[in-house]
Structures are given as C-alpha cells and as structure tokens.
Amino acid sequence: MIEVRDMIKNHVRYVIGNGKHISIWYDKWCEQGPLCEYITRRTIFDARLEDSMKVADMFNEGKWNWPSEWMINFLNIGKIDIPSWQDDKKDKVQWFTNKNLLMDFSTKQAWEDLRIDNPSVGWCKVVWFNQMVPRHAFILWLAMQGRLMTQDRMEKWQTNGTLFCTFCQAGPDSHEHLFFQCPYTMEIWDCMRKMTNLQNVSYRMDNSVQEIAENKVQNNIGMVVCKLVLAASVTIFGKKGIIDCSRRKKEMGMNYARALSIMLG
C-alpha cells in the first residue's frame, strides 16, 4: 500500500483557487513542490511559521512573504510563479497523466497511468473476447500461465506418491497431462475437435491456443465457437482437477492434525 501511495502522489496536482485549502508544504501545487522535499519541519519552526499553513497564508498584497534568508538558502523558492488568485473559487485536486495532461480524476485514467504496460501475449484474443464466458476466460488464462492447482504443484505438500490423475488414475496430473495428454481428456478433446473446425489443432493446450491465435480471422462464428469449445473444455477438466486437489489437500490437513494430536498425547 505504501508503494502504491507513493506512485499516486506523483500524479496528484493541486490547482489554486483561493489557496485556503492547499498545504503550502506538503501538497504539490507548484512545479518546485512539494516544498517539504527540501524545507524541513525544523526549518519551518525556526522561521516561526506553522506546519499547517495554507498557500494563501504565505501570500499578501500580490507577492510572496517568504523569509528573506530562504531566498538565499532555497533558490527554488524564488522560481515559484505568483498564481492567479480567485477568491470566489475553491481549490481543486486534479490528476496529472503520464502524457503531462491535467484532468479531473477518473479510475480509468488512474489505471492506465499506474498499471505496468506489458506487451500483449499472442494468445490474448483466444482468452479475452466479447462472447467468452468470463469464468471460462479466467480458468483458461490461469491454465496458460501454469497457475492452476494441479497435482504436480501439490507435490511439495505431499511426497508419499499417493497423488494420481482424477480421470485416468495413472499418476499425478499436471497442466501438460490434463490438457490434453491424459487418455480420458484426450478422447473427449478429440470428440470436440471433430465437432468443430479444430481437426488440425494439436492435442496440447498451449499449442492449440497458439494455433487458434495465429488464425487471421478471429471474429467469424466458426472461430468464436472454436474458442468457446476450447475454453469450456479446459474449464471442465481444470475445475474437476482443482476440486479433487482441494479435497485431497483438506484430507492431508486433517491427517496432519490427527498425527499431531497423537504425538502430543
């Protein structure tokens, strides 16, 4: 949260109206500010000034009332322009964008300015498109990054060799096994391929997604159906695997608890 706060502070600007609600020390109201970055509280108190002063408190008869020694010690002070005061207008907080524009705050603009703008992956249009079921998109997105809770990721909690694929029971499942190297899921995926225009698509999920993404036409009804079928298949198999893993993890926790209670007598 502290890191995000510091990021946001760089985008907040205070526009002077009557200057009665902007901190002269701590708010960013001029190009040289905030002044607290080089004028310490000790310096403020030594000059017999208040820590709670507003911009209007330092301005009188059309000029700034800075302590005379500050003009020598803090050269930036002399560079601060005299603002255009409007006694009947309130001070305003605005958002300073990455394109150096001042505008009213909006969550959309804040997100655009604060987020890390990573390049798009080649398969983004296979996962995110208007007709996609949001839940399916999320599961497919996790699967593409290898982040589903498959059994190969659970081995660090259980190493006694009792994990096995929910479908074929031939051994621990993994993203590669579940999508779609498992004999059971491969057979179902083969049926799905034949029902849609996916006959030439790979039996591996990552290759399937890549091959669909390379298709130049993404928005016709046939391609939309193909992407929906792929996402639904991954969701069904992935969800079943997650539920099974969660059940096994709960069972492991109960076994550990029982063993601990026996050891403690």
N, C-alpha and C positions, 0 to 999 in steps of 0.2 A: 504493500500500500504506500509506503514511503517513496519507493521508486516511482510509482505512478503519480504521486503528488508532485514530485519534482518535475516530471515530464509535463504535467498540466500547467504548472506555474509558468513555464516558458511560453505558453500560448495565451495567457490571460493578460489583457491590457485594460487600463482604466482611462476612460475618456472624461476629461474635466468639464463639468458644467458650472456649478457654483463652488466646487472644491471643498465642500463641507463634509464629505463622507469618504474621502480617499486619504489613506495614511500617507503622510509625506515620506516616511522612512521605509515602509515595508511593502507598499504597492508599486506595481510597475506602471507609472503614469507619464514617464518621460524616457527618452532614449538612453539617458545616463543611469536610469534606475534599474532595480530598486536601490535607493541610496544606502540602505543598511549593508550593502555588499562592501562598502568601503568607509562608511561612517558608523563607528561602533556606538553602543549604548553609553559607554563611558565618555566618549567624546560629546555625545548629546547632553548628558547630565553636566559635564564640565562647562558647557556653554550655557547652562541654566535654561535648557529647553526641555519640553515634556516629551516623553516617549509616545504619548497618544496624540500628538499634534496632527492636524489635517493640513492639506495643501493650502487651504485658504488662510490658515493661521500664520503662514510664512510670507504672505503677500499683503502689501499695504501701499496705497496710493500709486498703483501702477508699476510697482517694482518689488523685487525680492528683498527680504530682510535677513539675508544670511549673515552670520557672524563674520566680521571683517577678516579674521585670521583664516577662516575657511577658504576664502578666495585665493589664498596663497598655498594652503596645505592640500586643498582638494580642487585641482584645476578643472575637473568635470563640472563642478558647481557653476562656474562662470559660463559654461556652454549650454546651460538649460534655458530654453526659449521661454519668453513670457507668454503664457496661454491666453486665449481669448475667453474672458470670463463671461458667463451668462447667469446672472443671479437668479433668474426665474427658471433655470433648467437644472434638473438633477444630474448628478454624476452618473456615469454609465459604465458597466463592465462589458467588454466585448472580447471576441475570440480572434486571435492572431493566427492565421493559417500558415501552412508550410510554403505557400506561394506569396507570403508577405502581404496578405489582404486582411483588413479589419472587417468583421462581420458579427452579427448577432449570433449568440451561441446556438448550436444545434447538435444533437447527439450524432447525426450522420457525419457532419464535418469533423467533429472531435474524433470519431472512429477513423475517418480517413487520414487524419493527421497523426494519430497516436499509434496506429497499428503498424506492424512490421510488414512492409510490402514485398513479400517473397514472390518470385516468379511463379506463374501458374504451371501446374503439372500437366502433362499431356493427356491425362485421363479425366480431367476435371469435368468435361462435358458429358462423360458417361455417368458420373455420380450426381452432378448437380444440373438439373434442367426442370422446366416448368411442370412437366407431367409426372415427375418422380414422386413416389410416396416418401415423405420426409424421414420416417423411421427406417425405411429400406436404404435411403441415401446415407444415413448416419452409420448403419451397420456396414455397408459396403465401403464407406470411407475409412472406418476403423480397420476393416479387413485388408484394404490396400496398403495400409501402413503397418500391418502385422501387430495390431494392438488388441485384437480380441483375446479373451481369456481362454485360450486353447490349452490342452494338457501339457504341451511341451514347455509352456511358460509356468506351469504349476509344479514342475519337477523340483524347483528349489525349495518347495514346501514338503514334498513327498518324494522320497527316493527309494522306496521299497519295491518298485516295479509293478504296482497294482493298478496303475493307470492304463486305460485302454479306450479305444475309439468307441463312442456310443453306438455307431452304426455297424461296423464290421468286427469290432472287438479283437482286432489283430494286433493291437499295440497302441501306444499313446498317439493321440491325434495332434495335428499341427495345422497351421494355415495351408501349407502345401498339401498335406494329406486330405484335409477336409474339403478343400476347393481345388480340384475335384479328382484326387488320386485314390481316394477310398473307393473300393469296388461298388459299394452301395450308392454313394453320392455320384460316382461316375456314371452309373447306369441311369440314374434319374436325369443327370445333366445331359446325357446322350439323347434321352427322350425329348427334353426341352429343346435341344439343338435341332432335332428333326421336325419339331412342331413349328419352329420359327425359321428365320433366314440365317441360322447360325451353324449350318452343317460344316462349314470350313473353319470354324473357330476352334481354338485349342482347348484341350481338356484342363489346362492350368488357368486358374482365375486371373492372375496378373497378365498372362499372355492374351487371354480372352478380352480383358478390358482394353489392353493396348491395341489389339486388332480392331476392336469396335471403334476406338478413338481415332484410328487412322482413316476411317471411312470419311470421305469428303462430305457426304450428305448426312447430317445428324438429326434433322427435324422432320423427315417424312415418317409416315405412320409405321412403316415396316421397321425402321431403325429404332423408333421410340419403343415399339413393342419388344424388340430385342434387348434393349437396355433395361426395360422393366422386368423382363423374364430373368435376366442375369442378376439384377439386384434382389428380386424376390427369392431366387434360389440360394444366393449367399446368405440372405437373412434367415431363411428357414433352417438351413444347416448350421449356421453360426449361432442362432438363438438356441437350438437344441443342444449344441455343444456347451454354450455358456450356462444353461440351466443345469446340465449334468455336472459341469465343473463346480458350479456353486454348491450343488448338493453334496458333492464329494468333499469340497473344502469345509463345509459345515460339519460333515461326518468326521473329518480329520480333527477339527477343533474340539468336538465332543470327545474323541478318543484321547487327545492330549489332556483334556480336563480330567477324564476318568483316571488316566495314568498318574497324573499329578496328585489327585486325591488319595490314591492308593499309596504313593510314596510318602505323603505327609501323614498317613495313618488316619 
